[in-house]
Amino acid sequence: MNHAIDQEHEATIASAAVHDRQAPLTVDNVSKSFMVPSERVATFKERVLRPGVIRKHRFDALKKVSFDVQPGEFFGVVGRNGSGKSTLLKCMAGIYRPNTGSITVNGRLATFIELGVGFNPDLNAYDNVLLNGTLMGLSPSEAKSRVESVLAFGELEEFADLKLRNYSSGMHVRLAFAVAISIDADILLIDEVLAVGDLAFQQKCFDEFNRIKESGTTVVFVTHAMDLVERFCDRAMIIEKGVVQEIGDPAAVAMRYEQINVGKMADVEFERGTHVGDGAAEILDAWFENDDGLRTEETPQGDFITLFFECRFNVDTEAPVLGFIMHDEANRPIFATDTRIDRVETGSFAAGQTAKFSMRFRSSLERGLFYCSPSVLHKADSRVADSVDHACRLHVLGPRHRAGGVALIHETSVVRG
């Protein structure tokens, strides 16, 4: 009986070993730390006069990170700046050696990590393609046969003989990405530096992502763009302060990432615009409230939220127009309304009186950060009495990420103060 159990146990171990060998990439309990100076040494003189005096502290960039990536999987890695994403990618690429743990790579690996990595600035693009192709495992003849297609994909044919030190950052990106995808690698590591490229080239790269997915290449993709995680990734992992927080469905990971960022955003003040207008009125405050009547800067998609702003009139004013414009993170206007559009009568206000504007709406917005800019206008000629750009903000959480404007179903009212 014991012999049979031992045989079954050995078979289980053997099966697990086969599974591990088949995984293109396995990260097992990896930790990486750096010794960071506690004070800055600005000059060579200080370094000579104070040898060994400079204090250092240990920074743990990665803490016992474990996961594996399956064959043909598009695996996303997300996290805030300084979370350890790029350090992890460099460990997988062999640039850094982990302090503890192991990384197993089964197959040819191609990397697209940092601008300039693996390139010689004193060589031209043609020679750099040959050099990089060889370093990534191609034979000299294979590398040479792919130079023209690499330069064509990067749209750099006319710059083939130009030294890379004279390339712009965008040209570096195009060349590096074109080289990485030309290797026919089993595993492709892609960092967020893709964002440096222009919009047309980014779309070209995304089209290439679709081809790569169909080809069965295994991809590890580091990014801040949650829409790309949901669009391309089969699974995703979020890392925070070097620790894995969650691995799983890309939409769930994107939501977790948004929640972490909202928590950090609450501690960061944003710059409100200055008052603009003739001074006939003054906007005193602007804010959002949930349906429990609590001020908030975040709301889930689909929930009702109310925008408020309060103003004081400095002169007698007849039928003022109160309204606002909502902008997205790129400062593009996505929605605007006012009491004139909504046919809400505001009445007459004496100098010193206040009014509170409110608009309740369902947050059918795309996921992201939005800013509201309230304004008070004179009814007769639409002159601005007062306006404040980006007076308050709202972070919308949820799975839906769309492009373009929105149509808000809303209710508007003005209450005399």
Secondary structure, 3 states (H helix, E strand, C coil): CHHHHHHHHHHHHHHHHHHHHHCCEEEEEEEEEEEEECCCCCCHHHHHHCCCCCCEEEEEEEEEEEEEECCCCEEEEECCCCCCHHHHHHHHHCCCCCCEEEEEECCCEEEECCCCCCCCCCCEHHHHHHHHHHHCCCCHHHHHHCHHHHHHHCCCHHHCCCEHHHCCHHHHHHHHHHHHHHCCCCEEEECHHHHHCCHHHHHHHHHHHHHHHHHCCEEEEECCCHHHHHHHCCEEEEEECCEEEEEECHHHHHHHHHHHHHHHHCCCCCCCCCEECCCCEEEEEEEEEECCCCEECEEECCCEEEEEEEEEECCCEECCEEEEEEEECCCCEEEEEECCCCCCCCCEECCCCEEEEEEEEECCCCCEEEEEEEEEECCCCCCEEEEECCCEEEEEECCCCCCCCCCCCEEEEEEEC
